[in-house]
């Protein structure tokens, strides 16, 4: 049936309210939505969010977004390095090591560096080797104040003021020591990695024991691990050094004449005391 002229159907009140609340570009009515984003977040007042009414949150300026962060000031000011923090997790220190009779300064070194690392990497003395870093192989053996130590376990800073002797310090005037020559002559030098530590051990042994037995030599070398030499050449080298030193000592003793005590060996004392003394010295007749 056609409606009568001039008659327009009126929408229901609920549908009319939804149509008026919906945006114009939507084709269908939508459910009631909050008029402002702040209401969706549970705010009763839009001004509490800090966003002006009618402006979307994404359009609001972010703190520091359009402002350049100030550049960090140079440490110490005026381009100078900041002083070292005394409470730093990795503090540095400077000290002087006396190595092979010469003072060797060490500057700006981490306080925890081992003596082996400082000798090799900072002072260029590569004779001591890093074999295990646990003090078990003996390849890094050096003397500190005359005592044989594993340099990989000694903090370098604690050796400041002590006398450090490395395998480079065994030579005299550029000539290898008798121990170094004997190790080479007896075939104890193979790959060369362990022999510097063994040379230091043999030197240390002979300084305290001038004629060690094979058993004492083996006991001294028990801390030097070597896969090449078999230790036989080291034992022979120790015997050779002992024999050579005894021969040199005997030759030196024979070269220097002994002074006979008075009255021995046909030497008779002068009956009047000193033969060069004048009897009238002292004003006595």
Long-range contacts (C-beta under 8 A, 24 or more apart in sequence): 93-157, 95-156, 95-157, 95-160, 96-160, 96-161, 97-123, 97-156, 97-159, 97-160, 97-162, 97-164, 98-161, 98-162, 98-163, 98-164, 99-123, 99-125, 99-164, 99-165, 99-166, 99-169, 100-164, 100-165, 100-166, 100-168, 100-169, 101-163, 101-169, 106-156, 109-156, 109-157, 111-155, 111-157, 112-155, 113-155, 113-156, 113-157, 114-151, 114-152, 114-153, 114-154, 114-155, 114-156, 115-142, 115-144, 115-149, 115-151, 115-152, 115-154, 115-155, 115-156, 115-159, 115-164, 116-140, 116-151, 116-152, 116-154, 117-156, 118-156, 119-151, 119-156, 119-164, 119-166, 125-166, 125-168, 127-166, 127-167, 127-168, 127-196, 128-166, 128-167, 128-196, 128-197, 129-193, 129-194, 129-196, 129-197, 131-193, 131-194, 131-225, 136-223, 136-225, 137-194, 137-197, 137-224, 137-225, 138-194, 138-197, 138-198, 138-201, 138-223, 138-224, 138-225, 139-193, 139-194, 139-196, 139-197, 139-224, 139-225, 140-197, 141-196, 141-197, 141-200, 141-201, 141-223, 141-224, 142-166, 142-167, 142-200, 143-200, 143-203, 143-204, 146-207, 148-200, 148-201, 148-204, 165-200, 166-200, 167-196, 167-197, 167-199, 167-200, 170-199, 170-200, 170-203, 177-203, 178-241, 178-244, 178-245, 179-203, 179-206, 179-237, 179-241, 182-236, 182-237, 182-238, 182-240, 182-241, 182-244, 183-233, 183-234, 183-237, 185-237, 185-240, 186-233, 186-234, 186-236, 186-237, 186-240, 187-229, 187-233, 188-229, 188-233, 188-234, 188-236, 188-237, 189-229, 189-233, 190-226, 190-228, 190-229, 191-228, 194-224, 194-225, 194-226, 194-227, 194-228, 194-229, 195-226, 195-229, 197-224, 198-224, 198-226, 198-229, 198-234, 202-234, 202-237, 202-238, 202-241, 205-238, 206-238, 206-241, 206-242, 206-245, 210-242, 210-245, 211-242, 211-246, 212-238, 212-242
